[in-house]
Amino acid sequence: MMEKVINFRDLGGLVNLQGQRIYKGKLFRSANPCVGSAKDCGYLQNLKLDEIVDFRSIEEKRNNEQFFTQQFNCVAKPIFTGNIVELINEQLDSEQAKSAMCMVYKRFPVDFKQEFRYLLKLAEQGKVLLYHCTAGKDRTGFATFLLLSALGVAEQSIMDEYLLSNEVVSILKQQLADLLEGFAPDADIWEAFLSVYPVYLETAIAVINKQYGGVYRYLTDTLGIDIRAIRQHYLEN
């Protein structure tokens, strides 16, 4: 489907607890689309995207992205939780690396409410959306958890969708190897940083349950989201 944009997928087709299916062609997630080929850009243009929400920090962006961003309505909502290259260079062992990733996920629902709220408010309006970060697995994965929760999808189905990002770990390794300029971390550390594990997302969910009374209350009370509006826009009757 895509030549250079990895971890790209449509949330359409997933079914919620009420048996309603999410419309295809309305909600998309990916890794950085700015690396896309001309064919990739053409494909994205055919999707008639209303907006592309970019969760990357300034440090993650490159000077040659202007060609892509001029073709779409791109909005930056940066979520910066630390530099993965710096973490890898600290030469943590695999368990320490996993703990570091869990700490990142703990911050998502607490420190970045406004950024995730922005995406969900667009969903209230029924926008055709693509949202992404660099790898499309952590910030994008948590955003997907919130969207699918608002749409009433079962937690296990959300987790299954989240874990699909593991299919592109080998490509992420190559991309990061270029940034590390030849430094090769231990294989277990690679896996800890570049894979997604259930415990990562479960860590964020535990924070939501403990501090905000569950995901429904987090969405409605903390973020001020109209769940009914989102469901009306994206769910088949």
C-alpha positions as CSV (number, residue, x, y, z in Angstrom):
1,M,0.0,0.0,0.0
2,M,2.7,2.5,1.1
3,E,6.2,2.5,-0.3
4,K,8.1,4.4,2.4
5,V,5.6,5.2,5.2
6,I,5.6,2.5,7.7
7,N,3.2,1.3,10.4
8,F,0.3,2.8,8.4
9,R,-3.2,1.5,9.0
10,D,-6.9,2.3,8.8
11,L,-8.9,1.8,12.1
12,G,-11.9,1.0,9.9
13,G,-13.4,-2.5,10.2
14,L,-12.9,-2.9,13.9
15,V,-16.1,-3.8,15.7
16,N,-17.1,-2.4,19.1
17,L,-18.8,-4.1,22.0
18,Q,-22.2,-3.3,20.6
19,G,-21.4,-5.0,17.3
20,Q,-21.0,-1.7,15.4
21,R,-18.2,-1.5,12.8
22,I,-15.9,1.5,12.4
23,Y,-16.2,3.1,9.0
24,K,-13.2,2.6,6.8
25,G,-11.4,5.5,5.3
26,K,-11.9,8.0,8.1
27,L,-9.3,7.3,10.9
28,F,-5.7,6.5,10.0
29,R,-2.5,6.1,12.1
30,S,1.1,5.8,10.9
31,A,4.7,6.5,11.5
32,N,6.2,9.7,10.1
33,P,4.4,10.2,6.7
34,C,6.9,13.0,5.7
35,V,9.3,10.4,4.4
36,G,6.7,9.2,1.9
37,S,7.4,8.8,-1.8
38,A,5.5,10.7,-4.5
39,K,3.3,7.6,-4.7
40,D,2.7,7.7,-1.0
41,C,1.7,11.3,-1.1
42,G,-0.7,10.6,-4.0
43,Y,-2.3,7.9,-2.0
44,L,-2.7,10.1,1.1
45,Q,-4.2,12.9,-1.1
46,N,-6.8,10.5,-2.4
47,L,-7.9,9.9,1.2
48,K,-9.2,13.4,1.4
49,L,-7.7,14.0,4.8
50,D,-9.1,16.9,6.7
51,E,-6.0,17.1,8.9
52,I,-2.8,15.4,9.8
53,V,-1.9,15.6,13.5
54,D,1.8,15.3,14.2
55,F,2.8,14.3,17.7
56,R,6.6,14.6,17.1
57,S,8.8,17.0,18.9
58,I,10.8,19.6,17.0
59,E,14.0,17.6,17.5
60,E,12.5,14.7,15.5
61,K,11.8,16.7,12.4
62,R,14.0,17.2,9.4
63,N,14.6,20.2,7.2
64,N,13.4,18.4,4.0
65,E,9.8,17.8,5.2
66,Q,8.5,21.1,3.8
67,F,7.5,19.5,0.5
68,F,5.2,17.1,2.2
69,T,3.7,19.5,4.8
70,Q,2.8,22.0,2.0
71,Q,0.5,19.4,0.4
72,F,-1.6,18.7,3.5
73,N,-3.2,20.4,6.5
74,C,-0.6,19.4,9.0
75,V,-0.9,20.5,12.6
76,A,1.9,20.0,15.2
77,K,0.9,18.9,18.7
78,P,4.3,17.9,20.0
79,I,4.6,15.3,22.7
80,F,8.2,15.1,23.9
81,T,9.0,12.4,26.5
82,G,12.8,12.1,26.0
83,N,15.2,11.2,23.3
84,I,15.3,7.4,22.5
85,V,18.8,7.7,21.0
86,E,20.1,9.2,24.3
87,L,18.3,6.4,26.3
88,I,19.9,3.7,24.1
89,N,23.3,5.4,24.5
90,E,23.0,5.1,28.3
91,Q,23.4,1.3,27.7
92,L,20.6,0.2,30.0
93,D,19.9,-3.5,30.3
94,S,16.6,-4.8,28.8
95,E,14.6,-4.6,32.0
96,Q,15.8,-1.0,32.7
97,A,14.8,-0.2,29.1
98,K,11.3,-1.6,29.6
99,S,11.0,0.4,32.8
100,A,12.0,3.5,31.0
101,M,9.3,2.9,28.4
102,C,6.7,2.3,31.1
103,M,7.7,5.7,32.6
104,V,7.0,7.3,29.2
105,Y,3.5,5.7,29.1
106,K,2.8,6.9,32.6
107,R,3.2,10.5,31.4
108,F,0.9,10.3,28.4
109,P,-2.5,10.6,30.2
110,V,-1.1,13.1,32.8
111,D,1.2,15.4,31.0
112,F,-0.2,15.6,27.5
113,K,-4.0,15.9,28.0
114,Q,-4.2,18.9,25.7
115,E,-2.4,17.2,22.8
116,F,-4.6,14.1,22.9
117,R,-7.7,16.2,23.6
118,Y,-7.0,18.1,20.4
119,L,-7.2,14.9,18.3
120,L,-10.4,13.7,20.0
121,K,-12.0,17.1,19.5
122,L,-11.4,16.7,15.8
123,A,-13.0,13.3,16.0
124,E,-16.1,14.9,17.6
125,Q,-16.5,16.8,14.3
126,G,-16.2,13.7,12.2
127,K,-13.0,14.7,10.5
128,V,-11.0,12.4,8.2
129,L,-7.8,12.1,10.2
130,L,-4.3,10.8,10.0
131,Y,-2.3,11.1,13.2
132,H,1.3,10.0,13.7
133,C,4.6,10.3,15.6
134,T,8.0,9.1,14.4
135,A,7.6,5.3,14.7
136,G,3.8,5.4,15.0
137,K,3.8,3.0,18.0
138,D,3.8,4.8,21.4
139,R,2.3,8.3,21.2
140,T,0.2,7.1,18.3
141,G,-0.6,3.9,20.1
142,F,-1.9,5.7,23.1
143,A,-3.9,8.1,21.0
144,T,-5.5,5.1,19.3
145,F,-6.3,3.6,22.6
146,L,-8.3,6.7,23.5
147,L,-10.1,6.9,20.1
148,L,-11.0,3.2,20.1
149,S,-12.1,3.5,23.8
150,A,-14.4,6.4,22.8
151,L,-15.8,4.2,20.0
152,G,-16.6,1.4,22.5
153,V,-14.1,-1.1,21.3
154,A,-13.2,-3.9,23.7
155,E,-9.9,-3.5,25.6
156,Q,-8.5,-6.8,24.2
157,S,-9.3,-5.7,20.6
158,I,-7.6,-2.4,21.3
159,M,-4.5,-4.3,22.6
160,D,-4.5,-6.6,19.6
161,E,-4.5,-3.5,17.3
162,Y,-1.8,-1.9,19.4
163,L,0.5,-4.9,19.1
164,L,0.4,-4.8,15.3
165,S,3.2,-2.2,15.5
166,N,5.6,-5.1,16.3
167,E,5.4,-6.1,12.6
168,V,7.7,-3.2,11.6
169,V,10.4,-3.5,14.3
170,S,13.0,-4.7,11.8
171,I,12.5,-1.5,9.7
172,L,12.6,0.7,12.8
173,K,15.9,-1.0,13.8
174,Q,17.4,0.0,10.4
175,Q,16.1,3.6,10.7
176,L,17.5,4.0,14.2
177,A,20.8,2.3,13.2
178,D,21.4,5.2,10.8
179,L,20.9,7.7,13.6
180,L,23.2,5.8,15.9
181,E,26.0,5.8,13.3
182,G,27.1,2.2,13.7
183,F,26.5,1.8,17.4
184,A,24.6,-1.5,17.9
185,P,22.8,-2.0,21.2
186,D,22.2,-5.4,22.6
187,A,19.4,-7.2,20.8
188,D,17.2,-7.3,23.9
189,I,17.5,-3.6,24.4
190,W,16.6,-3.0,20.7
191,E,13.4,-5.0,21.4
192,A,12.5,-3.1,24.6
193,F,12.7,0.3,22.9
194,L,11.4,-0.5,19.4
195,S,8.7,-3.1,20.2
196,V,5.4,-2.5,21.9
197,Y,4.5,-4.8,24.9
198,P,1.2,-5.1,26.6
199,V,2.7,-3.8,29.8
200,Y,3.5,-0.5,28.2
201,L,-0.1,0.3,27.3
202,E,-1.4,-1.4,30.5
203,T,0.8,1.1,32.5
204,A,-1.0,4.1,31.0
205,I,-4.4,2.4,31.5
206,A,-3.5,1.8,35.2
207,V,-2.7,5.5,35.7
208,I,-6.1,6.4,34.1
209,N,-7.9,3.9,36.3
210,K,-6.2,5.1,39.5
211,Q,-6.1,8.8,39.0
212,Y,-9.2,9.5,36.8
213,G,-11.6,6.7,37.6
214,G,-11.4,4.8,34.3
215,V,-11.1,5.6,30.7
216,Y,-14.8,6.7,30.2
217,R,-14.5,9.3,33.0
218,Y,-11.0,10.3,31.7
219,L,-12.5,11.0,28.3
220,T,-15.7,12.7,29.4
221,D,-14.7,14.5,32.6
222,T,-11.0,15.1,32.3
223,L,-10.7,15.7,28.5
224,G,-14.3,17.0,28.1
225,I,-15.0,14.7,25.1
226,D,-18.5,14.1,23.7
227,I,-18.3,10.3,23.1
228,R,-21.8,10.2,21.5
229,A,-20.7,12.6,18.8
230,I,-17.6,10.6,18.0
231,R,-19.6,7.4,17.7
232,Q,-22.2,9.0,15.5
233,H,-19.5,10.0,13.0
234,Y,-17.4,6.8,12.8
235,L,-19.7,3.9,13.6
236,E,-21.9,2.1,11.1
237,N,-25.5,1.7,12.3
